[in-house]
Amino acid sequence: MRIGNKNLFNGVNAKIFKSRRARIIYITIGIIIFGLLYALKNTGYSLRLAAFLFSILLFYVIDLWLELGFEKRHYGIFIIVALTGIIFSPLYFISPDYDKLLHLVSPVFLSMLIFFLLDKVKMKFSTKIFLTFAVMIAILSLFEIGEYALDQLFGLKLQGVYIRDLSGISKLNIIMDKNDDTMIDLLFGTIGALIFVLTRTIIFYKRKWNKRMKKYF
């Protein structure tokens, strides 16, 4: 009897460890991928195109290898994020609003992917939605830390908002302080994550209400 209980206990522990390890892997890979994509925004078109295609291939390989079960819509979401963040990256230097728009919209899309993975785990909806928000904020924070580190090491001009000087296509003029840019990016990213949380919560309780109503009608 003791042996049976011990085996059961070990089995439960193994499942919990596997689940935690899988979540850590998901988050780490996501941070690496999107950090890499953003770091390449200042490069030439050929390299951006190569990075875009590589990111799609890497997303597919990771999905297949870890058996994440992403659906077609999730691939569509990833492609949109990769397109706007890599292929259309020159828009950063044409319109300063483009960067802020991405920091607002991208977290909404990324939160969809995070929630999809967490939704597979048996836990309360409130816990899933809170973890989705927490993971998204963690990614945004690490993202900004990565920008600072890359700027310090390689001078990539990832922090701050720059616009091209009309007198020289290679000359960039800073129009927003690096610290202000970082704080505003985090603010917009947080708002984007909250938009997803609010929308998903409304959908959840609406479906729950509809199911309850069907019992009476």
Residue pairs with C-beta under 8 A, 6 or more apart in sequence:
19 121
22 66
23 117
23 118
25 66
26 66
26 68
26 114
26 117
27 135
27 138
27 139
29 62
30 110
30 113
30 114
30 139
31 139
31 142
31 143
31 146
33 55
33 58
33 59
34 81
34 85
34 110
34 139
34 143
35 142
35 143
35 146
36 51
36 55
37 51
37 55
37 81
37 82
37 85
37 86
38 85
38 143
38 146
38 147
38 158
39 146
39 150
39 156
39 158
40 47
40 48
40 51
40 86
40 89
41 48
41 85
41 86
41 89
41 92
41 158
42 89
42 156
42 157
42 158
43 51
48 86
48 87
48 89
49 87
51 86
52 82
52 83
52 86
52 87
55 78
55 82
55 86
56 75
56 78
56 79
56 82
59 70
59 75
59 78
60 75
62 68
63 69
63 70
68 117
69 120
70 113
70 116
74 112
74 113
74 116
77 109
77 112
77 113
78 113
80 109
81 106
81 109
81 110
84 102
84 105
84 106
85 102
85 106
88 98
91 98
92 98
92 99
92 162
93 162
93 163
93 164
93 172
94 163
94 164
96 161
96 163
96 175
96 176
99 161
99 185
100 184
100 185
100 188
103 184
103 185
103 188
103 189
103 192
104 188
104 189
104 191
104 192
105 192
106 189
106 192
107 136
107 140
107 189
107 190
107 192
107 193
107 196
108 192
108 193
108 195
108 196
110 136
110 139
111 132
111 133
111 136
111 192
111 193
111 196
111 197
112 196
114 132
114 135
114 136
115 128
115 129
115 132
115 196
115 200
118 128
118 131
118 132
119 128
121 128
125 204
129 197
129 200
129 201
129 204
132 193
132 196
132 197
132 200
133 193
133 194
133 197
136 189
136 193
136 196
137 189
137 190
137 193
140 185
140 186
140 189
140 190
140 193
141 186
144 159
144 182
144 185
144 186
147 158
147 159
147 182
148 159
148 182
150 156
150 158
151 157
151 158
151 159
151 178
157 172
159 178
159 181
159 182
160 174
160 176
160 177
160 178
160 181
161 174
161 175
161 176
161 181
162 172
162 173
162 174
162 175
163 172
163 173
163 175
164 171
164 172
164 173
165 171
165 172
165 173
176 184
